[in-house]
């Protein structure tokens, strides 16, 4: 099995991709790239059994009717979202709230934060994948799943915050985090890319996304239950691992 992890940015320049090949109780990093464009992502998707993408694959269900009513000059449903609680429904999806309850981490808002630009690109990439390989369900039940590296790292008992950035303490933390990952997953062969990974949080997050894609593939993530299933199909669903890193190889 091959799993692809994509750390998606608004621009090609900071977009990273990693492919892990799983065989015989081990995983080997067989592809690692920065400056990845849409065509690269679609091509790599086609060669892998599961892809984990670090970007929202949908928007809050309440957001489009709110914008449409505002555009049309209609007071409802705009007035239904008056106040801070109403705005939270426009800013965060069900999966964002669920993930916060599960991990204590708060994902960025797809509709009210800087994440909006990567999400727009992600929507186009999803359409390109659909054209070439078929439509992928947003709940992760197909070959594409939304992942959240910070949530995965926290579940695996690793540092989840404070390692992003160039130079200073962030760079030192990233190096320490990479060492901790190698200790926690001795079966993971990084194929000599340690220096590159220690120098780029984008590349590192792509590897975490590829590891999480494996968790999705072997059923070792928290999927949407009946309460969240409908929203997950439209808004997307963040797949957070359910167990330790060893579950990724124990599944065979």
C-alpha positions in Angstrom: 0.0 0.0 0.0 1.1 3.5 -0.8 -0.3 6.5 1.1 0.0 10.2 0.0 0.2 13.1 2.4 -0.3 16.7 1.2 0.4 19.8 3.2 -1.7 22.2 1.1 -0.9 25.9 0.9 -2.6 28.6 -1.2 0.4 28.7 -3.4 2.5 26.0 -5.0 5.6 27.3 -3.3 4.8 26.1 0.2 2.8 23.0 -0.8 4.5 19.7 0.1 3.8 16.1 -0.7 5.1 12.8 0.8 4.4 9.2 -0.2 4.9 6.3 2.2 5.1 2.7 1.0 3.9 0.1 3.5 5.0 -3.5 3.4 5.9 -6.2 6.0 5.4 -4.2 9.1 7.3 -1.1 8.0 7.0 2.0 6.0 9.4 3.8 3.7 9.4 7.3 2.5 9.6 6.9 -1.3 8.6 10.4 -2.4 9.1 13.9 -0.8 8.6 17.1 -2.6 8.1 20.8 -2.0 6.6 23.3 -4.5 3.9 20.9 -5.6 1.3 22.0 -8.1 -2.2 20.8 -8.7 -1.2 18.5 -11.6 1.4 16.9 -9.3 -1.2 16.3 -6.6 -3.7 14.7 -9.0 -1.0 12.5 -10.5 0.3 11.3 -7.1 -3.3 10.7 -5.9 -3.7 8.3 -8.8 -0.8 6.2 -7.7 -1.8 5.9 -4.0 -4.5 3.9 -2.2 -5.3 6.7 0.2 -4.5 10.4 0.3 -4.6 12.6 3.4 -4.8 16.3 2.7 -4.1 18.9 5.4 -6.8 21.4 4.4 -10.6 21.7 4.8 -12.5 19.9 2.0 -15.7 21.8 2.6 -17.4 24.8 4.3 -19.9 25.1 7.1 -23.4 24.2 5.8 -24.7 27.5 7.3 -22.3 29.7 5.4 -23.7 29.5 1.8 -27.3 30.3 2.8 -26.1 33.2 4.9 -24.0 34.7 2.1 -26.8 34.0 -0.5 -29.4 35.8 1.7 -27.1 38.7 2.3 -26.4 39.0 -1.4 -30.2 38.9 -2.1 -30.9 41.5 0.6 -33.1 39.1 2.5 -33.1 39.5 6.3 -33.5 35.8 6.9 -31.5 33.6 7.4 -29.0 36.4 8.0 -30.6 37.4 11.3 -30.6 33.8 12.4 -26.8 34.1 13.0 -26.8 37.3 15.0 -24.3 37.4 17.9 -21.1 35.5 18.6 -22.7 32.1 18.8 -24.3 32.6 15.4 -21.0 33.7 13.9 -19.3 30.5 15.3 -21.8 28.4 13.3 -20.7 30.3 10.2 -17.0 30.0 11.0 -16.7 26.4 12.2 -17.9 23.1 10.8 -19.3 20.2 12.9 -16.0 18.4 12.4 -14.1 21.4 13.8 -16.1 21.4 16.9 -15.9 17.7 17.3 -12.1 17.7 16.8 -11.8 20.5 19.5 -13.7 18.3 21.9 -11.6 15.3 21.1 -8.2 16.9 21.1 -8.5 20.3 22.9 -7.1 21.9 19.7 -9.0 24.4 17.7 -8.7 24.1 13.9 -8.5 27.3 11.9 -11.8 28.5 10.4 -12.2 27.7 6.7 -14.6 30.7 6.2 -13.1 33.3 8.6 -9.4 32.8 8.7 -6.3 32.6 6.4 -7.2 29.0 5.7 -9.9 30.2 3.2 -7.4 30.6 0.3 -5.9 27.0 0.6 -9.5 25.7 0.9 -10.5 27.4 -2.4 -7.5 25.8 -4.1 -8.5 22.5 -2.4 -12.0 22.7 -3.9 -10.5 23.1 -7.4 -8.1 20.1 -6.8 -11.0 18.0 -5.7 -12.8 18.8 -8.9 -9.7 17.9 -10.9 -9.4 14.6 -9.0 -13.1 13.9 -9.7 -12.5 14.5 -13.4 -9.6 12.1 -13.6 -10.3 9.5 -10.9 -13.9 9.9 -9.8 -15.7 12.0 -7.2 -14.3 11.5 -3.7 -16.7 11.7 -0.7 -15.9 14.5 1.7 -16.3 12.3 4.7 -13.2 10.3 3.9 -14.9 7.1 2.9 -13.3 7.1 -0.5 -9.6 7.6 -1.3 -9.3 11.2 -0.1 -9.5 12.2 3.6 -9.1 15.5 5.4 -6.4 15.3 8.0 -5.1 17.6 10.8 -1.4 17.0 11.6 -1.6 18.8 15.0 -4.5 16.4 16.0 -2.6 13.4 14.8 0.6 14.4 16.7 -1.3 15.1 19.9 -3.0 11.7 19.7 0.3 10.0 19.2 1.8 11.8 22.2 4.0 14.1 20.3 4.5 17.9 20.2 1.5 19.4 18.4 2.3 23.1 18.5 5.2 25.6 18.3 7.3 23.9 15.7 6.2 25.9 12.6 8.5 28.8 11.5 12.0 29.4 10.3 14.9 29.7 12.7 14.9 30.3 16.4 13.1 28.0 18.8 10.7 26.7 16.2 13.5 25.1 14.2 14.9 23.5 17.3 11.5 22.2 18.3 11.0 20.7 14.8 14.3 18.9 15.0 13.3 17.5 18.4 9.9 16.5 17.1 11.4 14.6 14.2 13.7 12.8 16.6 10.7 11.9 18.8 8.8 10.6 15.8 11.7 8.3 14.8 11.9 7.0 18.4 8.1 6.4 18.5 8.1 4.8 15.0 11.3 2.8 14.6 9.7 1.0 11.7 9.5 4.3 9.7 12.4 4.6 7.1 12.8 8.2 6.2 15.3 7.2 3.4 17.9 9.8 4.2 15.5 12.8 4.2 16.0 13.6 7.9 17.8 16.9 7.2 15.2 18.1 4.8 12.4 17.2 7.2 14.1 18.9 10.1 14.4 22.1 8.0 10.8 22.3 6.7 7.6 22.1 8.7 5.8 21.8 5.4 7.6 18.6 4.4 7.2 17.3 8.0 3.5 17.9 8.0 3.2 16.1 4.6 4.8 13.0 6.2 2.4 13.2 9.2 -0.5 13.5 6.7 0.7 10.4 4.9 0.9 8.5 8.2 -2.6 9.7 9.0 -3.8 8.5 5.6 -2.6 5.1 6.5 -4.6 5.3 9.8 -7.7 6.2 7.7 -7.0 3.2 5.3 -6.8 0.7 8.2 -9.8 2.1 10.1 -7.7 3.6 12.9 -9.3 7.1 12.9 -12.5 8.5 14.4 -15.1 8.7 11.7 -18.4 10.5 11.7 -21.2 8.7 13.7 -24.9 8.9 12.8 -25.2 12.3 14.4 -22.5 13.9 12.3 -22.8 11.8 9.1 -24.9 14.2 7.1 -22.7 17.2 7.8 -19.6 15.2 7.1 -20.8 14.4 3.6 -21.2 18.2 2.8 -18.7 20.0 5.1 -16.0 17.3 5.3 -14.6 15.4 8.2 -11.2 15.6 10.0 -9.8 12.2 10.5 -8.0 12.0 13.9 -6.2 8.7 14.8 -7.7 6.5 17.5 -4.6 4.8 18.7 -0.8 4.9 18.8 1.6 4.9 15.9 2.0 1.1 16.3 -1.6 0.6 15.1 -0.4 1.7 11.6 1.8 -1.4 11.2 -0.1 -3.8 13.4 -2.9 -3.7 10.9 -0.7 -5.6 8.5 
